[in-house]
């Protein structure tokens, strides 16, 4: 008698456990739940990409500061010095003309 009661109780517990497990899985697979999970993953991915971009930007600023210090670009500029001039090498301009930098060019092929 005790053995039958034990196995009956064990079977009922296993049935309740299995039913609960199946119902949870079915709720996870509803369209609303899948949409919510996808939205959560997209938001999480967006946060990770934002953190990555901020880390890259921070490293870039730090490296630019290191390079500027090594090249002496951070040194104060003497206002008595003349502006550095460069030859303008563009079609349509006469030879030996100078332009002060920075200047904007309309040549769209300069980086290709």
Secondary structure, DSSP 8 states (H G I E B T S, - for coil): -HHHHHHHHHHHHHHHHHHHHHHHHHHHTSHHHHHHHHHHHHHHHHHHHHHHHHHHHHHHHHHHHHHHHHHTTTS---TTS---EEE---TTS-TT-EEESS-----TTTT-
